[in-house]
Amino acid sequence: MEELKPQTLNWIEIADEDHEVAGHLFNNKKYLHCLFFCQQAIEKAVKAVYYDKYNKTPPRKHDLVALAKNAGIFSEMDEIRKDLFVLLSQYYIESRYAEDRKELAKNCTRAVSEDIIKKTSEVLKWLKSKLK
């Protein structure tokens, strides 16, 4: 990936770091935070695709579906990826509000988190494959 534009490479490096942090949080049974960092990893990888494609700063959004549409990749996504983007967007937007945290945390079991980390890894590989 060394031939990538520096800004694209920067987005990908941050995405990889966020994914690594998600793994550490998972190992420490911090599942709600783990899913937040899965969201962050995908967000930054989509922004890398956006920058790579349009050569400009991506929109300052956190909604993964909106970002995927802005990056022109949403129509290429299968239902599993679309569902993951919808689900993970909740963990960014809603995890900031105390009243929503308890409800979200109920769904953050080890099995659910493990499945989401696996899907996040697959999506990151797919997004990286879209880079020139």
N, C-alpha and C positions, 0 to 999 in steps of 0.2 A: 504493500500500500504506500510505499515511499514516493510514488509518482503522483499522489494526490495533492491537491492544493493544500497549503498549510492550514487554512481555516477548516477545510473538510476533515483533514487528519486530526485537528484539535477536537472537533465534535466527536469523532470516533473514539479518540483516546479517553475522553470524558465519559462517553457511553460505556466503554469497557471498564473504567474505574467504578462507575455506578453499579454495573452488573456484578463486579467483584464484591463490592460492599453488600449488595443484596445477598450474596452467598454467605458472607460472614454473619449477617443478621439472621439468616435462616438457621445457620449452625448454632446460634445463640438463642434460638426460639423467640426471636423478635419478629414475628410474622407480619404484623401490620407495617412495620418499618421496612421489612424486606420487600413487601409489595410496592411500597412507595418508591423504593430504589429500582425496582423492575420498571416501573412507569418512567422514572427518570432516565434509565438506560435507553429505553425505546425512544423516548422523546428526543434525546440528543442524537441518536442514530438517524431518526427521521429528519432532523435538522441538518445532519451531514448530507443526506440525500438531497435535501432542498438546496443547500449551498452549492453542492456539486453540480446540480442541474441548472440553477439560475444565476450562480455567481453573485449572490447577494445575501445579506443577513436574513435568516429565517424570521417569520413572524414570532412575536413574543407571546406565544400561546402555550398552553399545557395540555389542551384537549387533543389526544392522540388522533382521533378521527378527523378533526379539523386540520391538524397538521398534515396528515396523510393526504387529505384532499388538496391542500395547498401545494404539497410536493408532487402531486400528480400520480400517486401510487395507489390510492384507495381502490380504484376500479380493478387493479391487478390482484387485490387481496382476496384470499378465500374466506369463507365464513368463520373459520377458526381464528384467523388473524383479526378479522373485524370484531369478533366477540371479545378477543383479548384486549384490543384497543379500547373498546367501550368499557370493559371491566376495569382495566388499569387506570383509565382516566378518572374514575371515581376515587381511587386511592390518592391521587394528587389533589383533586379539587376538594373532596369532602374530608380528607384526613386532617385538614387544618382546623376544623371546627369541633370543639369538645363534645357537643351533643351527637355528632355523627361518628365519633371515634369508637364508642362502645358498640354501636350497631355494626360497623365495618369489622371491628376486631372479632366479633362472633364468627364471622365467615373465614377468618384467617387461621385455619387449622394447618397442621403440619402437611397433611396430604394435599390440601388445596394449594398451599404455598409451594410445595415441591413441584406440583404440576405447572404452576405459573412460571416458576424459574426455568423449567425445562422449555416451555413454550417461548419464554423471553429469549433464551439462548438461540432457539431456532429462528425466531424473527430477526434477531441481531445478525445472524449469518445471512439471512435473506436480504436484509437491508444493505449489508456490506457488499453483497454481490451486485447491487445496483450501482455502485460507485465506479466511475471510469478509471 
